[in-house]
Amino acid sequence: TLGREGEPDYEFFRIGTVASIASGNLVVANGGTHELRFYSPDGHYLRTVGRRGEGPEEFGFLSTVWIRPGDTIAVLDSRRRRIVFFDSAGTLVRGESYAQDLTDQQPDSERPCVFPGLMGLLGDGTRVTSGWGCMQFQGTDGRRPTTFSIDLVRAGGSVPVGEFTASWVWERASPENPRDFFSINPFAGLLRYAVGPDEVYLSEGTDFDIKVFDMAGQLVALLREDDDPPSVLGEDRQAYVEIQAATSRPHPGDVPFPHRFAAYSDLMLSYEGDLWARRFPIPGESLQQWVVFSRDSQQIRRLALPDITIESVRGGKIFGHISDSLGIQTVVVLDGGCLLYT
């Protein structure tokens, strides 16, 4: 574990990524201070790169980090729509904008929409982008679809991957203001994705299906577990209502529950190329349930993991963080060889 109260170099807030590089050093994207911090394999602080600002090594919003081939570190600045590249020691290599890949023209819609964004980078630098995602009011089983377009953008143009659907339930936050929406999504499936060197993995959240697309945007494989997501039982609904009652957004009685849980709540690629898919959590579960697929699309193991936010996997180790009641975070590294595989 890594975190010490009262020592700024070891205090974390709004962590975007925890990852490891070939040397064993840890890289932590601390979004609360817009810093990229480096630590030795045994947790000693080494250096900090970045801060909030508009300069070459500064960030408007440091949101996530991707470890690229050769341990180049790519930092996503979603506010400035910019990717900043560092070498494994934290020395600036270059920065590039991806603003030109995204459309600024808002859809002609009264419906709530999700902004376009950068989903990841393929090994050759191709950028995987999402377009506007706008909710459709039509829907059944407590699910109202929100459709996103996804494209591969590279020099010379873009290649469409297709349109994909997430399932949301929306409710007006204020009857007096029709534009004021917030989302209520009990057990609803979101669009989950992972981007690797040669492929894009997508789950639309309604079945245990993960679609695999190649660098040309073509569907090349389908990963699937043998069963279906479990049914939503009465005790699951009651547990959700009780949890929401303690928040500022209690569950309104007229928003229905789906009959079945969503499939996955997260997709993640290990550094070695295995795909990790976390099953959607059921209220009351104390452990996370993950299934792992090999690069040749075979299901190779299932794991029950402690309740930490998992950010990356490399060399048999799992990297993540936990939060206390005040939102202060601690970096956690687990030895994968000590976990119970089922």
DODO-401631 format. One record per residue (C-alpha): residue in three letters; x, y, z. Coordinates in steps of 0.5 Angstrom, whole numbers, padded with zeros to 4 digits, always signed. Each point is the difference from the previous one (the first is absolute). Example, Ala and Ser with C-alpha at 12.3 -4.5 7.8 and 13.67 -1.06 7.14 Angstrom:
ALA+0025-0009+0016/SER+0002+0007-0002/
***
This chain:
THR+0000+0000+0000/LEU+0002+0007-0001/GLY-0003+0006+0003/ARG+0002+0004+0006/GLU-0004+0006+0003/GLY+0004+0007+0001/GLU+0005-0002-0005/PRO-0002+0003-0007/ASP+0004-0004-0004/TYR-0004-0006+0003/GLU-0007+0003+0000/PHE-0004-0002-0006/PHE-0007+0003-0002/ARG-0004-0002-0006/ILE+0005-0005-0003/GLY-0001-0001-0007/THR+0005-0006-0001/VAL+0005-0004+0003/ALA+0005-0004-0004/SER+0006-0003+0000/ILE+0006+0000-0005/ALA+0005-0005-0002/SER+0005+0003+0005/GLY-0005-0002+0005/ASN-0001+0007+0002/LEU-0007+0003+0001/VAL-0004+0005-0003/VAL-0006+0004+0003/ALA-0004+0005-0003/ASN-0002+0004+0005/GLY-0006+0004-0003/GLY-0001+0004+0007/THR+0006+0004-0002/HIS+0001-0002-0007/GLU+0007-0003+0001/LEU+0003-0006-0002/ARG+0004-0003+0005/PHE+0005-0006+0000/TYR+0002-0005+0006/SER+0005-0005+0000/PRO-0002-0008+0000/ASP+0000+0001+0008/GLY-0004+0006+0000/HIS+0005+0006+0001/TYR-0002+0006-0003/LEU+0005+0002-0006/ARG-0003+0006-0004/THR-0006+0004-0002/VAL-0002+0002-0007/GLY-0005+0005-0002/ARG-0005+0005+0004/ARG-0006+0004-0002/GLY+0001+0005-0006/GLU+0001+0001-0007/GLY+0007-0001-0001/PRO+0003-0006-0004/GLU+0001-0004+0007/GLU-0007+0002+0003/PHE-0007-0002+0000/GLY-0007+0002+0000/PHE-0002-0006+0002/LEU+0004-0006+0001/SER-0005-0006-0001/THR+0004-0006-0002/VAL+0006-0003-0002/TRP+0002-0006-0005/ILE+0007-0003+0000/ARG+0002-0001-0007/PRO+0005-0005-0004/GLY+0007+0001+0003/ASP-0003+0003+0006/THR-0002+0007-0003/ILE-0005+0003+0005/ALA-0006+0004-0004/VAL-0004+0004+0005/LEU-0007+0002-0002/ASP-0002+0008+0001/SER-0007-0001-0001/ARG-0001+0008+0001/ARG+0005+0002-0005/ARG-0002-0006-0004/ARG+0008-0001-0001/ILE+0004-0006+0001/VAL+0007+0001+0004/PHE+0005-0005-0001/PHE+0006-0002+0005/ASP+0006-0005+0000/SER+0000-0005+0005/ALA+0004+0005+0005/GLY-0005+0005-0001/THR+0003+0005-0005/LEU-0004+0003-0005/VAL+0000-0003-0007/ARG-0006+0004-0003/GLY-0007+0002+0000/GLU-0005+0000-0005/SER-0007+0002-0001/TYR-0006-0004-0001/ALA-0005+0005-0001/GLN-0001+0000-0007/ASP-0002-0007+0000/LEU-0006+0002+0004/THR-0006+0004-0002/ASP-0002+0006+0003/GLN-0007+0000-0003/GLN-0005-0002+0005/PRO-0006-0004-0002/ASP-0007+0003-0002/SER-0003-0003+0006/GLU-0004+0002+0007/ARG+0003-0007+0002/PRO+0005+0000+0005/CYS+0007-0002-0003/VAL+0007-0003+0002/PHE+0006+0004-0003/PRO+0004-0003-0005/GLY+0007-0002+0002/LEU+0007-0004-0001/MET-0001-0007+0002/GLY+0007-0003-0001/LEU+0006-0001-0005/LEU+0002-0006-0004/GLY+0007-0002+0000/ASP+0001+0004-0007/GLY-0003+0007+0003/THR-0007-0001-0003/ARG-0004+0004+0005/VAL-0007-0004+0002/THR-0005+0005+0001/SER-0008+0001+0002/GLY-0005+0004-0003/TRP-0006+0004+0003/GLY-0004-0005+0004/CYS-0007+0002+0001/MET-0006-0004+0004/GLN-0006-0002-0004/PHE-0006+0000+0004/GLN-0003-0006-0003/GLY+0002-0007+0004/THR-0003-0005+0004/ASP+0002-0004+0006/GLY+0003+0006+0004/ARG+0005+0001-0006/ARG+0000+0006-0004/PRO+0006+0000-0005/THR+0005+0005-0001/THR+0004-0001-0007/PHE+0007+0001-0001/SER+0004+0000-0007/ILE+0007-0002+0001/ASP+0006+0002-0005/LEU+0007-0002-0002/VAL+0004+0006-0001/ARG+0007+0001-0004/ALA+0003+0004-0005/GLY-0004+0000-0006/GLY-0007-0001+0003/SER-0004-0004+0005/VAL-0003-0007-0001/PRO-0007-0001+0004/VAL+0000-0006+0004/GLY-0008+0001+0001/GLU-0005+0002+0005/PHE-0001-0003+0007/THR-0005+0001+0005/ALA+0000+0001+0008/SER-0006-0001+0004/TRP-0002+0006+0005/VAL-0006+0002+0003/TRP-0001+0007+0001/GLU-0004+0004+0004/ARG-0001+0008+0000/ALA+0003+0003+0006/SER-0005+0006+0000/PRO-0007+0000-0003/GLU+0000+0007-0001/ASN+0007+0000-0004/PRO-0001-0005-0006/ARG+0008+0000-0002/ASP+0002-0002+0007/PHE+0001-0007+0000/PHE+0004-0005+0005/SER+0001-0007-0001/ILE-0003-0006+0004/ASN+0002-0006-0003/PRO-0001-0006+0005/PHE+0004-0006-0003/ALA+0000+0003-0007/GLY+0005-0002-0005/LEU+0005+0005-0002/LEU+0005+0000-0006/ARG+0006-0003+0003/TYR+0007+0000-0004/ALA+0007-0002+0000/VAL+0005+0002-0006/GLY+0006-0004-0001/PRO+0006+0000-0005/ASP-0004-0003-0006/GLU-0007-0001+0003/VAL-0006+0004+0003/TYR-0004-0004+0005/LEU-0008+0002+0001/SER-0005-0002+0004/GLU-0007+0003-0001/GLY-0002-0002+0007/THR-0006-0005-0001/ASP+0003-0007-0001/PHE+0007-0003+0001/ASP+0002+0002-0007/ILE+0006+0004-0001/LYS+0002+0002-0007/VAL+0007+0000-0003/PHE+0001+0005-0005/ASP+0007+0000-0004/MET+0004+0006-0002/ALA-0004+0001-0007/GLY-0007+0000+0004/GLN-0002-0007-0001/LEU-0003-0005+0004/VAL+0005-0006+0001/ALA-0002-0003+0007/LEU-0006-0001+0005/LEU+0002-0002+0007/ARG-0006-0003+0004/GLU-0001-0003+0007/ASP-0005-0006+0000/ASP-0005+0003+0004/ASP-0004+0006+0000/PRO+0000+0006+0005/PRO-0004-0002+0006/SER-0008+0002+0001/VAL-0001+0006+0005/LEU-0003-0002+0006/GLY-0005+0003+0005/GLU+0006+0001+0005/ASP+0004+0003-0005/ARG-0005+0005-0002/GLN-0001+0002+0008/ALA+0008+0000+0001/TYR+0000+0005-0005/VAL-0005+0005+0002/GLU+0003+0000+0007/ILE+0006+0002-0002/GLN-0002+0005-0005/ALA-0005+0003+0006/ALA+0007+0002+0003/THR+0002+0004-0005/SER-0002+0007-0004/ARG-0004-0004-0005/PRO-0005-0005+0003/HIS-0003-0005-0005/PRO-0007+0002-0002/GLY-0005-0005+0000/ASP-0002+0001-0007/VAL+0007-0002-0003/PRO-0001-0008-0002/PHE+0006-0005+0002/PRO+0002-0004-0006/HIS-0001-0008+0001/ARG+0007-0002-0001/PHE+0007+0003+0002/ALA+0004+0004-0005/ALA+0006-0005-0002/TYR+0007+0004+0002/SER+0002+0006+0004/ASP+0007+0000-0003/LEU+0004-0002-0006/MET+0008+0000+0001/LEU+0006-0002-0004/SER+0006-0003+0004/TYR+0007+0002-0002/GLU+0001-0007-0003/GLY-0007+0001-0004/ASP-0005-0004+0004/LEU-0007+0003+0000/TRP-0003+0001+0007/ALA-0007+0000+0001/ARG-0003+0002+0006/ARG-0008-0003+0001/PHE-0005+0006+0002/PRO+0000+0000+0008/ILE-0006-0003+0003/PRO-0002+0004+0007/GLY+0003-0003+0006/GLU+0006-0004-0004/SER+0006+0001+0004/LEU+0005-0002-0005/GLN+0001+0002-0008/GLN-0001-0005-0005/TRP+0004+0000-0006/VAL+0001-0005-0006/VAL+0006+0000-0004/PHE+0001-0001-0007/SER+0007-0002-0004/ARG+0002+0004-0006/ASP-0003-0006-0004/SER-0007+0001+0003/GLN+0000-0006+0005/GLN-0003+0001+0007/ILE+0006-0002+0004/ARG-0002+0002+0007/ARG-0005+0003+0005/LEU+0003+0004+0006/ALA-0004+0003+0006/LEU+0004+0006+0002/PRO+0000+0005+0006/ASP-0004+0006+0000/ILE+0005+0005-0003/THR+0000+0004-0006/ILE+0004-0004-0005/GLU+0004+0004-0005/SER+0005-0004-0004/VAL+0003-0007+0000/ARG+0007-0002-0002/GLY+0005-0005+0002/GLY-0005-0004+0004/LYS-0001+0006+0005/ILE-0007+0004+0000/PHE+0001+0008+0001/GLY-0006+0004+0003/HIS-0002+0004+0006/ILE-0005+0001+0006/SER-0004+0006+0002/ASP-0002+0002+0008/SER-0006+0003+0002/LEU+0003+0007-0002/GLY+0002-0002-0007/ILE+0008-0001+0002/GLN+0003-0005-0004/THR+0005-0005+0001/VAL+0004-0004-0006/VAL+0000-0008+0001/VAL+0004-0005-0004/LEU-0003-0007+0001/ASP+0005-0006-0002/GLY-0005-0004-0005/GLY+0004-0007+0002/CYS-0003+0001+0007/LEU-0007+0000-0002/LEU-0005-0005+0000/TYR-0002-0002-0008/THR-0007-0004-0001/
***
